Amino acid sequence: MRLGLALGYWGRGPDPRHVPLAQEAEWLGYHSVWTAESWGSDVFTPLTWIAARTSTIRLGTAVAQMAARSPTTTAMHALTLDHLSGGRVMLGLGLSGPQVVEGWYGRPFPKSPLTATREYVDVVRQVLRRQAPVELDGRFHSHPYRGPDGTGLGKALKPITHPLRAELPILLGAEGPKNIAQTTRIADGWLPLYWSPNRPEVYETSLAEAPEGFLVAPMAQVRVCDDVAEGLLPVKTMLGFYIGGMGHAARNFHADLMARMGYEEQARRIQRLFLEGRREEAVLAVPDAFADEISLVGPRERIAERLESWRKGPVTDLLALAPDRESLRVLAELNA
């Protein structure tokens, strides 16, 4: 099982720890470093900044939001950074949800998410392979555009720049069972939001047809500390925000996922408290058991014991949301 460092996205401003942490992870032998985006900092610029200050560590997006860019624009970002970094890019893509897509990007959330994802990946693949001009008679991503409000003058094109790698790895941040199953057919890997090594049955059917070499790269908060309950608070804070606030009461993919993992009653309570403005209560309502099983928190010996269960399953890459150098170092030593 390889290790990656997940840095997420910026909060109020750039985090001065990110580049030093990425450099430390590279020195420790981590395979990859990953950035993210929501509705603030973008995913590619910080990754480019990190690329310029590292030399071997892979550079991943977890995730680049599809609504933020046309698929050809995303492919341009990826092929450009892949050249500049010497072939280190791993392209993680995700749909996000209706509130972000329509509220931030000002675009309709696709009524058929699976079709939209499949078309998006198809166009990105065509750009990277550069075998012919990009053409797709799609429902969401037609190339050339042939909509009723177009001029009809669109021309099928292929990139001027020759991509460095035609088969640059593409991973998808899928959550629903059908979306995960499709991911095994159209992508090189999957980026689970929550992964519990204790509940392999949650994803067993969706991953049943995954090909050999398919990447499974979940994120997990990692924190070496003496007090487990205190160490779980950042995990619970993140869960409270995602389950309670990252989606509508009637359509929240993160809450639905928690429900499928055996915590339906608690997920709905967290949603209700968060939407009522009782955010602290929502965080405290996150069960310690759930926060614990999707993270690696506690003394070194406890993390060592729990790490074994992560190695036994289909996980190929553990992406650590680690806040400090000690946690990064301990995880590297335990995984050696």
N, C-alpha and C positions, 0 to 999 in steps of 0.2 A: 504494500500500500504506500503510494507516494504522498508527500505532504505538500500542501499549498498554503499560502498566506492570503486570507481574504481581508481586504482593507475597507470594503464598503464604499459609501459615498460621503462627501463632506457634510458637516453640519453647518454651523454659522459661517465657517470659513475653512480654508485649507488646514489640515492637521499636520503640524510640523514633524510628527513622529513617523509619517508614512514612508518617506524615502529611507530614513535610517532603518526602519523595520524591514523594508524590502531588501536593503543591503545586508542586514543581519541574516535574513532568511536565506539569501543566496549563499552567504558564507557557511551557513549551517547545512547546506545541501538540499534545501527545499526545491521542489521541482517547478513551482509556479507561484505567481502573485496575481491577485485579482482585484479589479476595481468595479464600481457599480455606479448607477445613477437613479435618481427618482424625479424630483422637480427642483433641482438646484445645480450642483456641479455635474458636468457630463462625464461619460465613462472613458472616452479616448484620450483626452488631454492629460489627465493625471498619469495615465498609463504610459504615455509618450515621455512624460517627465521622468518617470521611473526607469523607462527603457534607456534613457540617456545616461543614467547613473548606475546601471548594472550591466552585466555582460553575458550571463548564461541563463539566468532564471527565465522560465516561460512567462508570457504576459497574457492574462486572460481577462475577458469582460464577463462579469457575473452580476447583472446582465446588461447588455445594450438593449434598450427598449425599442421594439420594432416600430412603434408609433412615432418615435422621435425622428426617424429617417426613412426615406425610401430604401428598398433593398439594394439598389445600385449605389446609393450614397454610403450605406453601411459597408458594402463590399469595397468601395474606394478607400474608406478609412482603414479597413483591415489589410488590404494589399499594400497600402502606403506604409503603415507601421510595420508590417511584416518585412518589407525591404529595409527600412531604417534600422530594425532591430536584428537583422540577420536571421529571419525565419523563426521568431519566437512567439508569434501570436496564436492564441486559442480564442476563437470567437464564440462567446456565449450570448444567446439571444433569448428574449422573453417578451410576451405580449403585454404584461402588466394587467391592469383591470379597468373596468369602465370608468371609475371615478377619475383616474389619472389620465387615461387616454382621451376622454371627452372633456374633462375639466382643465387639464394642463396643456395637452397637445392640440385641443380643439378639433379632434377628429372623431368620427363615429367608431365605437367599439365594434369589431366585426361580429355579425350575427352567426357566422360559422367560423369560430376560432381555429379549428383544425385546418380548414381549407386555407384560411389566411396565412397560417404558419407554414403550411406546405408550399404555397406559392412563393412566400418570402424566401424560404430556404432554396427553392428551385432557382430563383433569379440570382441569389448570391453565388450559388454553385456555378451557374453559367458564366458569371463575370470572372470568377477565379479560374475556371478551366479555360476560358478564352478560346474555345474551339470554333465559335461562330458568333455572329451578332446575337444579342440577347432578344429572344422572342418568347412570349408567353401569352396565350389567349386565356387570361385568368379572370376570376370574378373580382379579385381585390387588387391585383398587381399586374395589370396588362402592360406588356411591352411589345411594340409601341402602344401608347395610349390611344384608345379608339372610342372614348366616351362621347356622348352627344354634345358636350360643351367643348370639345377639342377642335382643332383646325383640320385634322386629317392629314397633316403634313409630317407627322412623326416618322422617324427613320430608325430602323433597327441598327444598333451600334454594338461594337465590342470595345473593351477598354484599350485606350492608346498604350497605357503602361502594361507591360507583360508582368503578370503576377509572379512572385517568387516561387510560390507553391500552389499548384492547382488543387491539391487536396488539403488545404489549410483546415485544421479541425474545427468543426462546428458543433457546439453543444446547445441544448435547449433547456431553459428553466421552466419545465412543465410541472403542473400540479395535479390536474385531473387524470383519472385512470386512462381514458381514451387518448388524451394528449401525450401521456407518457408512453403508451403503446406505439403511437405514431412516431414518437421521438426515436424509438429503437429502429424504425424503418428508414427514417430520412436523415438522421444526424449521426455524428460520431460519438456523442455522449450526452449525458443527462446531468443537470444541476439541480438536485433536490433542495427545496427550501428547508424542510425538516426531515431528518433521518433518525430513526430509532433502530439500533441493531437488535433491540428486543422484540420488534414487531415486523419480521420479514414478510409476513403474510399480507401486509398492507399494500405492498408493491409487487408481490410475487407474480400475479397474473399479468400485470402490465409489462413486466420485464421478461416474460416467458420466452419471447422470440428474439431477445437481444442477441446480436451476432457476436462472434468471438472478437475480442479487442474493444468492445463497447465500453466507454468510460462512464463510471458512476461517481460523481464528485460532489458530495454533500458538504454544506457548511456546518460548522459546529463551533460554538464559543468555547475557547480553551482558557482556563484560568487556574494557575497553581496557587493554592491558598490553604490556610488551616481551617477556616470556617466555611463549610459547604453552603450553608444557608445564605451567608453573606455573599459568597461567590456566585450564587444563583440569581441574585437580584438584577444584575445587568441582563441576564437571559430573560427573566420575567418581564423586565421593562421593554425589551424588544418584542417579546411575544404579545404583551398587552397592546402595544402600538399597532402591530401588524394585524392581530386578530380583531382588535376593537376598532381601529381607525383606518386601516388600509382597505377600504371597501364599503359598500352600502350594506345596510342592515339586511336587505333581501338578497344581496349578491356579493359575498365576500369569500374569495377562493381560499384564503388563508384559514378562515374559521371553518370552512367546509373540510379542509385537510385535517385540522385538529380533531374534528368530529369523526372522520374516518379512522383516526388513530386511537379511538376509544374514549375521547373526552368531549362528547357532543354537548352534554348539559353544561359543562364548565365553559366551553367555547361560546355558547349562546349567552351565558351570564356575563362573560368578559365583554362581549359585544354590547350588551345592554348597558352595562355600567359605563363603558367608554363613551357611547353615544349620548348618555345622559350627562356627560361632562364630569363624571366621577372617575377621573383617570387613575388616581392613586389607588382607589379601590379596585379598579380593573386590573392593575398590575398585581396587587396582592391576591386577587382571585385566581391568578394563574397557578395551577397546582405545582408544587415543588417537584412532584414525581415526573410530570411531563417535561418541565424545564431541565430536569436532571438527565432524563434518558436521551435527550437530543443534544447534549453538551458533554464536555469533559472538564469537570470542576472538582477541586479539592486538593488534598495533599498528593505528593508525587506517587506514593504507593497506590492510592485509590485510582488515580488516572492510569497508572500502569496496568492495573487489573482490568479496568473497564475498556482500555484500548484493545485488549484481546478480542472482545466481542465485535469491535469494528472491523478487525482483520478477517474474521471468519466469514463474513458475508460477501456480497458482490461489490463492495466499495473498492474502487481502484485509486481514488485520490481523496484524501481528507483535507478540506479547505478550512484552515483554522482562523477563526476570528479571535486573534490573540492580542490583548492590550499591552503586552510588555515583553521585553526581551527574555526574561527568565522563563516565561511560559513557552515561548518559541523554542528556547534551548532545551528545556526539559522534554518537550514533545519530540524533538529531533533525537535526543538520546534514547528515549523509550522506544522509538520506532526504528532505530538502527538495526 
